[in-house]
Amino acid sequence: MNIKRTKQEIKDTIEAYLMKDAYGMYEIPSIRQRPILLLGSPGIGKTQIMEQISKECGIGLVAYTITHHTRQSAIGLPFISKKQYGNQEFAVTEYTMSEIVAAVYEKMEQTGLSEGILFLDEINCVSETLAPAMLQFLQCKSFGKHKIPQGWIIVAAGNPPEYNKSVREFDVVTMDRVKKIEVEADFEVWKEYAYQQGLHGAVISYLNTRKQNFYQMETTVDDRNFATPRGWEDLSNMIQVYEKLGKSVDREVVVQYIQFPKIAKDFANYLELYEKYRTDYQIDEILKGNLDEILLKKVAHASFDERLSVLGLLISRVNEALKASVQTEKYIELLFNALSEYKELTQAITGGLDGQQLLDNTCNKFNLDYTRMKKAELIGKEEEQIYQRALESLEYFKQALKLENILEAEKAFVRVRELFEEKRGCLEQQQQESLQIVEYVFDFLEGAFGNSQEMVIFITELNSNFYSVSFLQGCECERYYRYNKELLFDEKRKNILARMG
């Protein structure tokens, strides 16, 4: 099962486990809620999807790598208590609450979320002394006498034995009490994620042409060589930051993340050419609509790898523009919702508050909601930036009312609405500029390649990207829809011929 299907399967399981009947009882009792056990090779995203799932489901997340724990930290520390049995007092050994169970209760206190996920990574690599406790945990959802709170779903992850010498096999009794999901690396699924996260264009473009290098494991006499999705993502982040710092990424940097020397060397060479083509083919000028006939002929007769690199550069820049427009639209929508509440306050003035005070109340409520969601870890980095942008605009509106000394509620709202319309006008301008970039790339591709495989690749990549699909669904781009229709028709034709043959 690929990571995308795995993520959906976990979300579906959470929805089922958290479903309650008319009396507020869980439809599937806690004792029957099998822990989810993810088994798959390292670096394919098992851990990463847990944060996404908790945010999308609006529930808490407590994550531990269990190999870092001893029996004492997982079970708790022993202490002696006195108990009466049959009129006789005995000294009895009990245990303090497990650090892991305590962390769940702390998360509930901090976030106000009563339901969540307890995620334990490397579950099948525990020490010999901790192994019995892990089996009890998977079977009974407790460490010693301390149970995981109701509403908290257990998800565990582990690597197959061939990737980790410390792996301990679970017996049939334990495996018969878990919901096992085997996860596999899948480049096409990862690519959707990579576009959504804004990974560096060179990484995506390279892997598009060398899919076999997306995930590789090789054992040699001297060492184990590997390239993983985690490595590619972390390398991408480093390349992006190095570019901002004006530093170059060479083979020595690449091999720190892609620990497969042959692949690291190949990508470092590709990255060098990728940057060279950015200048040679005047990518910035193409995106401004300035086409050079000499360059069109040059790229038309270039090698396949070179053409794909140029195409990768263009796709990367198009995606950046479309992503920025979609995020601006989300910011405008968030700001609009806040101002809708401000309008309602204005129309139902109470307590003699003036327009500035009403807007101040709106800002405080917005900030409170944002702080609560951030504290509960329900928003990611990009959502946080959108909230911050909306907060800055609300503060700007407040300052404008103060500077213009507008107090009367209706007049204040009219002025704020005017300022908001200016912001919305900027969005419309940005959307037009982004759409124009798409049109310029179509001009370039038609001029250089016509209706060829490069055009098919461009359309296919646009359809693989969450942000480009979101943008183009709401815009009139005749060539996108025309080429997309032709692409779909061609795929259907190939499928029919394949079935006939």
SVG drawing of the C-alpha trace seen along z (x, -y; Angstrom):
<svg xmlns="http://www.w3.org/2000/svg" viewBox="-29 -62 63 79">
<polyline fill="none" stroke="black" stroke-width="0.4" points="0.0,0.0 1.4,-3.4 1.7,-6.2 -1.2,-8.1 -3.6,-5.2 -2.1,-4.4 -2.8,-7.9 -6.4,-7.7 -6.8,-4.2 -5.6,-5.6 -8.0,-8.6 -10.8,-6.2 -9.9,-4.1 -9.8,-7.1 -13.2,-8.2 -14.6,-4.7 -12.9,-4.4 -14.1,-7.9 -17.7,-7.4 -20.2,-7.5 -23.7,-6.2 -26.7,-8.2 -25.6,-7.8 -22.1,-9.1 -20.4,-5.7 -17.9,-4.7 -19.4,-2.4 -16.3,-0.3 -15.3,0.1 -11.7,-0.9 -10.7,2.7 -11.8,3.6 -10.0,0.7 -7.0,2.5 -3.7,0.6 -2.6,-0.3 0.8,1.2 2.7,-0.3 5.4,1.8 7.7,0.4 11.2,-0.5 12.8,-3.5 12.4,-7.0 9.2,-6.6 7.1,-9.0 5.4,-6.8 6.3,-9.2 5.5,-12.3 2.0,-11.5 1.0,-11.3 1.3,-15.1 -0.7,-15.6 -3.4,-13.2 -3.7,-14.8 -4.1,-18.3 -6.6,-17.2 -8.7,-15.2 -8.4,-18.0 -7.1,-15.7 -4.0,-15.6 -0.7,-13.8 1.9,-12.4 4.8,-10.8 7.7,-8.7 10.5,-6.8 10.3,-3.8 14.0,-2.7 14.9,-5.8 13.1,-4.4 14.0,-2.1 11.7,0.2 11.5,-2.4 10.5,-5.3 7.9,-3.2 6.4,-1.4 7.2,-3.9 9.3,-3.6 8.5,-1.1 7.5,-2.3 6.3,-0.5 2.7,-1.0 0.9,0.4 -2.3,2.5 -4.7,4.4 -5.5,8.0 -7.6,10.0 -6.9,7.7 -3.2,8.0 -1.0,5.2 1.4,6.0 4.1,4.0 3.1,4.0 5.2,2.9 3.4,0.4 4.6,-1.7 4.4,-5.4 2.6,-6.5 4.5,-5.8 6.1,-8.8 4.3,-8.0 0.9,-7.8 1.6,-11.0 2.5,-12.7 -0.9,-11.9 -2.7,-13.5 -0.3,-16.5 -1.2,-16.9 -4.9,-16.9 -4.3,-19.5 -2.2,-21.8 -4.5,-21.6 -7.9,-20.9 -8.2,-18.0 -9.7,-14.9 -9.0,-12.7 -5.8,-12.0 -3.1,-9.6 -0.4,-8.0 2.3,-7.2 5.2,-4.9 7.9,-4.6 10.4,-1.7 8.0,0.4 9.7,3.7 13.2,2.5 12.7,2.3 15.2,3.7 14.8,7.2 13.7,5.9 11.0,3.6 9.6,6.2 7.1,7.8 5.7,4.3 5.3,3.5 3.4,6.7 1.1,5.8 0.7,2.3 -0.4,3.5 -2.7,6.1 -4.2,4.2 -3.5,0.5 -1.8,0.0 1.6,-0.3 1.4,1.6 -1.9,0.5 -2.0,-2.8 -4.3,-2.7 -4.2,-5.0 -7.2,-7.4 -10.3,-6.5 -10.5,-8.4 -6.7,-8.0 -5.8,-5.7 -2.6,-3.8 -0.5,-3.9 2.9,-2.1 5.5,-1.9 8.4,0.5 10.9,1.5 11.2,4.9 14.1,7.1 16.2,6.6 16.6,2.8 17.3,3.1 19.4,5.7 17.5,4.9 14.1,5.9 12.1,8.3 9.4,10.4 6.0,10.2 4.2,13.5 0.9,14.5 -1.0,13.7 0.2,10.0 -0.2,9.7 -3.8,11.0 -4.6,8.0 -3.3,5.3 -4.4,3.7 -1.4,4.3 -0.6,2.1 2.4,2.7 3.7,-0.5 5.7,-0.8 7.5,-3.7 5.7,-5.2 7.2,-8.0 4.1,-9.3 2.3,-9.6 5.4,-11.3 5.6,-13.7 2.1,-15.1 3.3,-15.7 6.6,-17.2 4.7,-19.8 2.4,-20.6 5.3,-21.1 7.2,-23.2 10.3,-21.0 13.1,-22.3 12.4,-22.0 15.7,-20.3 14.9,-17.4 11.4,-16.8 12.7,-17.2 15.7,-14.9 13.5,-12.1 11.0,-12.5 13.7,-11.3 15.4,-8.8 12.5,-7.3 14.7,-4.3 16.8,-6.6 13.8,-7.8 14.2,-4.9 17.3,-2.7 18.9,-0.3 22.1,1.5 24.3,3.6 28.0,3.9 31.0,5.5 32.0,2.2 28.7,0.5 25.0,0.0 24.1,-2.6 20.7,-4.2 18.6,-7.0 15.2,-7.6 12.3,-10.1 13.2,-11.6 16.7,-12.2 15.5,-13.9 13.1,-16.2 15.8,-17.2 18.3,-17.8 15.7,-19.9 15.3,-22.1 19.0,-22.5 19.3,-23.5 16.6,-26.1 18.3,-27.7 21.7,-27.5 20.4,-29.4 19.1,-32.2 22.6,-32.3 24.3,-32.4 26.0,-29.1 26.4,-26.3 25.5,-22.6 28.1,-20.2 28.5,-16.4 30.0,-16.6 26.8,-18.2 24.5,-15.9 26.1,-12.7 25.4,-13.9 21.7,-13.3 21.7,-10.8 24.0,-8.2 24.3,-6.4 27.6,-7.7 26.6,-6.9 23.2,-8.6 24.7,-11.5 27.2,-12.1 24.6,-11.9 22.3,-14.4 25.1,-16.8 26.0,-16.8 22.4,-17.3 22.0,-20.2 25.0,-21.9 23.5,-21.7 20.0,-22.6 21.5,-25.9 23.4,-26.5 20.2,-26.0 18.4,-28.6 20.8,-31.3 21.5,-29.8 17.8,-29.6 16.9,-32.9 14.1,-31.4 13.2,-34.8 12.7,-36.3 10.5,-33.4 8.2,-34.0 7.9,-37.7 6.8,-36.6 10.1,-37.4 10.9,-34.5 14.2,-34.3 14.0,-32.4 17.6,-31.2 16.9,-29.7 13.7,-28.1 15.6,-26.3 18.4,-25.4 16.1,-23.7 14.1,-22.0 17.3,-20.2 18.8,-19.6 19.2,-16.2 16.1,-14.7 17.7,-15.3 18.4,-18.9 14.9,-19.5 13.5,-17.9 15.7,-20.1 14.5,-23.3 10.9,-22.0 11.6,-21.3 12.8,-24.9 9.6,-26.3 7.3,-24.0 9.0,-24.9 8.5,-28.6 4.9,-28.2 4.2,-26.2 5.7,-28.9 3.5,-31.5 0.3,-29.4 1.0,-28.4 1.5,-32.0 -1.8,-32.9 -3.7,-30.1 -2.2,-31.0 -3.1,-34.7 -6.7,-33.6 -6.7,-31.6 -5.5,-34.6 -8.2,-36.8 -10.8,-34.2 -9.6,-34.1 -9.6,-37.9 -13.1,-38.0 -14.4,-35.6 -13.0,-37.8 -14.5,-41.0 -17.9,-39.2 -17.9,-38.8 -16.9,-42.5 -19.9,-43.4 -22.2,-41.4 -20.8,-43.2 -21.4,-46.5 -25.0,-45.7 -25.7,-44.6 -23.9,-47.3 -24.0,-46.7 -22.5,-48.5 -21.9,-51.8 -18.7,-50.5 -17.3,-52.5 -16.1,-51.2 -12.5,-51.0 -13.4,-49.0 -15.5,-46.6 -12.7,-46.0 -10.3,-45.6 -12.7,-42.9 -12.7,-41.2 -8.9,-41.2 -8.7,-39.8 -11.1,-36.9 -9.2,-36.1 -5.9,-36.1 -7.4,-33.9 -8.6,-31.4 -5.2,-31.4 -3.3,-31.0 -5.6,-28.1 -5.1,-26.3 -1.4,-26.8 -1.2,-25.6 -3.1,-22.5 -0.7,-22.0 -3.6,-21.9 -2.0,-24.3 1.2,-23.8 3.9,-26.3 2.0,-27.5 -1.3,-27.9 0.5,-29.8 2.0,-32.2 -1.5,-32.8 -2.9,-33.5 0.0,-35.9 -0.7,-37.7 -4.3,-38.1 -3.4,-39.4 -1.1,-42.0 -3.9,-43.2 -6.3,-43.5 -3.7,-45.5 -3.3,-47.7 -7.0,-48.3 -7.0,-49.2 -4.2,-51.7 -6.0,-53.3 -9.1,-53.9 -7.0,-55.5 -5.0,-57.7 -8.2,-58.9 -10.0,-59.2 -13.0,-57.3 -15.1,-56.2 -18.8,-55.9 -19.4,-52.2 -21.0,-52.3 -18.4,-54.7 -15.6,-52.6 -17.0,-49.5 -17.3,-51.2 -13.6,-52.4 -12.4,-48.9 -14.4,-47.4 -12.7,-49.8 -9.3,-48.7 -10.3,-45.1 -11.3,-45.7 -7.8,-47.0 -6.4,-43.8 -8.8,-41.8 -7.8,-43.9 -4.2,-42.9 -5.2,-39.2 -7.0,-39.6 -3.9,-41.3 -1.7,-38.5 -4.0,-35.9 -3.9,-37.6 -0.1,-37.8 0.1,-34.1 -2.2,-33.1 -0.1,-35.2 3.0,-33.2 1.2,-30.0 0.2,-31.5 3.9,-32.5 5.1,-29.0 2.5,-27.6 3.9,-30.1 7.4,-28.8 6.4,-25.1 4.4,-25.5 7.2,-27.5 9.9,-25.0 8.1,-21.6 4.6,-22.0 2.1,-19.4 4.7,-17.0 5.7,-14.8 7.1,-18.0 3.6,-19.4 2.2,-16.2 4.7,-16.2 3.9,-19.9 0.1,-19.2 0.7,-16.0 2.9,-17.8 0.3,-20.6 -2.3,-17.9 0.0,-16.4 0.2,-19.6 -2.4,-20.5 -1.9,-24.2 -1.9,-24.3 -5.1,-22.2 -6.7,-24.5 -5.7,-27.6 -6.5,-26.4 -10.0,-25.1 -11.0,-28.7 -9.4,-30.4 -10.1,-30.5 -7.0,-29.0 -8.2,-27.7 -5.0,-26.0 -4.7,-24.2 -8.2,-22.7 -7.7,-21.9 -4.4,-20.1 -5.7,-18.4 -8.7,-17.1 -6.4,-15.8 -4.2,-14.2 -7.1,-12.4 -8.4,-11.3 -5.0,-9.9 -4.8,-8.0 -8.2,-6.4 -7.1,-5.4 -4.0,-3.8 -5.9,-1.9 -8.4,-0.6 -5.6,0.5 -3.8,2.2 -6.9,4.1 -7.4,5.1 -3.8,6.2"/>
</svg>
